[in-house]
Amino acid sequence: MDAAWQSAALARIGARPNAVRWVRLSGGTFGGAWRLESGGGRYFVKTQDASRLAMLEAEADGLRELSRAGAIRVPASRACASAGGCAFLVLEWLDFGDGGRDAALGAALAQLHRTTADRYGWRRGNAIGATPQDNRWSDDWAAFFRDRRIGPQLELAARNGSGEGLQRDGERLLAAIPSLLAGHAPAASLLHGDLWCGNAARLASGEAVIYDPAVYFGDREADLAMTELFGGFGSDFHAAYRAVSPVDCGYAVRRTLYNLYHVLNHFNLFGGGYDSQAQTMIAQLLTEVR
């Protein structure tokens, strides 16, 4: 007998309960992951506690935003709802080929970033991993990144037991962000928002694909910086991106600032040595303040 949420998911996509197969998948760090096989095709299904329905709805909305840009393939959202205490998101199933994160992805990402808005942020909040992400609109990029990104992560880190040094230097950094970004007024580009190597691949056809977004409009370098944080993106990816959208020498400092957001988030999600890594990054940034 299907669980209530499974029955609800099948009803949403018009599949018959007696003609489907559910396969539990590994992974799903912040929830469950399934492959659903039916006569109508295959689907990838993500699950969360029902209290996190809004997080899945925001992910589906982000995928639609990326799809409308027409620059890079994303999985289509088929259904998102909750039942029986479980929230679910049904996506089309995509078969990934070998490799990826190469020149095709670099060129496509550069094209995605040409979709812009007139302000920084997005029409709704979403999540970075399992952490709420505040996307309220701002006309000031430095203020947005200070108040919507680094500030909330430092506050959460304090609640999660970060050291006094991180908080002390973090406060100094917050005051310094306008100086670090002085003279830098980037276009508000459509961003994936969480572009590490586990959220990008390619299809067997060679077409680039991205998924699991944390969408907002911001500095395109924030996406580019994260591709360098954990590795996995080849030199041909970076060359193809820069052939379309070069970066200037100031990017090296901004890369550290933008990646600090993700390192702080990793501390807040996983603990471990990410607090010391964040403190090292903050110290490096403070040496750049004039």
FENJO-V415715 format. One record per residue. N is the residue number from 1. PSI is psi in whole degrees, 0 to 359 (NA if undefined). Layout:
# FENJO-V415715
n & psi
N & PSI
N & PSI
This chain:
# FENJO-V415715
n & psi
1 & 128
2 & 148
3 & 161
4 & 320
5 & 325
6 & 318
7 & 319
8 & 321
9 & 317
10 & 320
11 & 323
12 & 327
13 & 2
14 & 32
15 & 147
16 & 129
17 & 330
18 & 7
19 & 35
20 & 164
21 & 129
22 & 130
23 & 118
24 & 133
25 & 153
26 & 168
27 & 217
28 & 55
29 & 321
30 & 21
31 & 192
32 & 160
33 & 136
34 & 153
35 & 126
36 & 123
37 & 127
38 & 173
39 & 338
40 & 0
41 & 195
42 & 150
43 & 153
44 & 127
45 & 127
46 & 143
47 & 151
48 & 167
49 & 147
50 & 334
51 & 345
52 & 23
53 & 318
54 & 327
55 & 317
56 & 323
57 & 321
58 & 324
59 & 314
60 & 319
61 & 320
62 & 320
63 & 321
64 & 321
65 & 315
66 & 320
67 & 320
68 & 333
69 & 334
70 & 19
71 & 333
72 & 144
73 & 137
74 & 155
75 & 138
76 & 140
77 & 130
78 & 329
79 & 149
80 & 122
81 & 189
82 & 154
83 & 146
84 & 33
85 & 8
86 & 131
87 & 146
88 & 149
89 & 121
90 & 123
91 & 158
92 & 148
93 & 130
94 & 131
95 & 116
96 & 142
97 & 181
98 & 153
99 & 214
100 & 185
101 & 46
102 & 203
103 & 323
104 & 319
105 & 318
106 & 314
107 & 319
108 & 321
109 & 318
110 & 322
111 & 320
112 & 317
113 & 350
114 & 352
115 & 120
116 & 164
117 & 176
118 & 359
119 & 169
120 & 136
121 & 207
122 & 171
123 & 351
124 & 158
125 & 160
126 & 214
127 & 147
128 & 105
129 & 238
130 & 10
131 & 130
132 & 141
133 & 120
134 & 119
135 & 22
136 & 140
137 & 148
138 & 147
139 & 353
140 & 113
141 & 316
142 & 317
143 & 320
144 & 310
145 & 326
146 & 310
147 & 336
148 & 346
149 & 289
150 & 314
151 & 307
152 & 324
153 & 321
154 & 320
155 & 317
156 & 322
157 & 322
158 & 318
159 & 334
160 & 8
161 & 26
162 & 160
163 & 162
164 & 325
165 & 319
166 & 317
167 & 319
168 & 310
169 & 330
170 & 320
171 & 321
172 & 321
173 & 318
174 & 319
175 & 334
176 & 346
177 & 317
178 & 325
179 & 318
180 & 329
181 & 12
182 & 134
183 & 359
184 & 107
185 & 77
186 & 155
187 & 148
188 & 89
189 & 150
190 & 122
191 & 146
192 & 313
193 & 341
194 & 53
195 & 70
196 & 172
197 & 336
198 & 352
199 & 19
200 & 146
201 & 194
202 & 154
203 & 169
204 & 333
205 & 348
206 & 353
207 & 134
208 & 147
209 & 142
210 & 157
211 & 181
212 & 56
213 & 164
214 & 64
215 & 140
216 & 172
217 & 123
218 & 196
219 & 125
220 & 333
221 & 340
222 & 319
223 & 313
224 & 319
225 & 317
226 & 333
227 & 343
228 & 352
229 & 312
230 & 2
231 & 189
232 & 353
233 & 125
234 & 167
235 & 330
236 & 329
237 & 308
238 & 321
239 & 318
240 & 321
241 & 311
242 & 336
243 & 331
244 & 318
245 & 87
246 & 159
247 & 156
248 & 181
249 & 337
250 & 346
251 & 326
252 & 317
253 & 316
254 & 325
255 & 315
256 & 317
257 & 313
258 & 323
259 & 338
260 & 323
261 & 316
262 & 326
263 & 318
264 & 319
265 & 322
266 & 323
267 & 315
268 & 333
269 & 322
270 & 346
271 & 226
272 & 214
273 & 9
274 & 335
275 & 318
276 & 324
277 & 318
278 & 319
279 & 322
280 & 318
281 & 319
282 & 316
283 & 319
284 & 317
285 & 322
286 & 334
287 & 344
288 & 352
289 & 130
290 & NA
